């Protein structure tokens, strides 16, 4: 499976299956060459965050996609699953509020101050 839309649907299904909270998809293609989409979701505890990330990784592996990397699993306050065109961030609510990725990645290049 290399279709980004199918991959996005697969990730969203994994998140929903694991009862991830506040799932948001951000189109970051105009802002970076690193990825096309970022999907941000919350878990209710460290264990839940880790379980959600594990589910995403297992679901994509089952479809023959090897994640490029997974970061943050030990502390499980913020786990990042890099799927190439899609980067998935699963966070505890306080961590998510602090970093506010939705605001950061929804700013146009003109709105950013370097």
N, C-alpha and C positions, 0 to 999 in steps of 0.2 A: 504494500500500500504506500504510494507516494503522493496521492492526492491530498493537498492540505485541508480541503473541506472534510474529507473522510477522517483525517487525523484529528481535526478539531472536534468533530462529532464523537469520535471515540474517547477523547479526553473528557469532554463534557459529560458523556455517559458515565465514565469512571467516577468523576466527581459527584455526580448526582447519586450514583449507586451507593457511595460511601457517605451520603448525607452531608457533603461539604456545604458551607454556608456562604451566602453573598458572592456568588460566582459572577465574575465580570470578565468580558473579553475585550481587549484593547487592540486596535489596529495600529501597530507601531511601524509599519513599513515606511511611511514617509519620514520617520524620525531617526531610523537606524538601519544599518545593513545587517545587524546581528540576527534579527528575527522579523517575521511578518506579523505575528500575533503574540500577545502575552495574555495568559489566562491567570487571573488572580482569584483565589478562594480562601476561605477561612475554615479552620478546624476548631473544635471546642476545647481541646486539651493537647498536650504534646503527643500523647499516644494517638489521638485522632488525626493530628497533622501527619504523623509518620505513616499511619495506616492508609490515609488518603493517597499520599505520595507512592506508597508501595502498590496500591491498586492501580494508579495511573501507569506506573512502570510495568506491572504485570500485564495489564490490558494491551498496551502497545507492543510488548514483547510477543504476546500471543499472536499478534498480527504481523510479526516479522520485523518490527521496528526496534532497533537497539537505541536506547537513549544515549545521547552524547555525553551526558554527565548528570549526576545527582549530587547536590550539595546541601549540607545542613541537617542531615538525618540524625546525627548524634544528639544535638540539643533539641531538635524538632520544634523550634519556635518559628522557623522559616525554612521550608524545604523547597529547593528549586530543582525542577526536572527539565533538563534541556533536551528538547526533541528536534533541534535544528530550526525549522521554520516557526516552531511554536515553543515558547518558554512558559512553563507552568510554575506559578508561585503559590505555595500553600502555607498560610501563616496563622499564628494565633491572633485573635482580634486586636490586642494591645500592640503587637508588633506591626500589624497591618496599618493601624491608625498612625503609629509613629512614622513609618516610612512613606505612607500615602502614595504608593506607586500609581494609583489611578490618576491622581492629580499630576504627578511628575510626568507620566507618559502620555497624558492627554494634551499637554502644552505644545503649541506649534513652535517650530524653531525660532520664530520671531519673538515669542514670549519668554524665551529662556535668557537668563543672564549668565554669562560665562565668567 
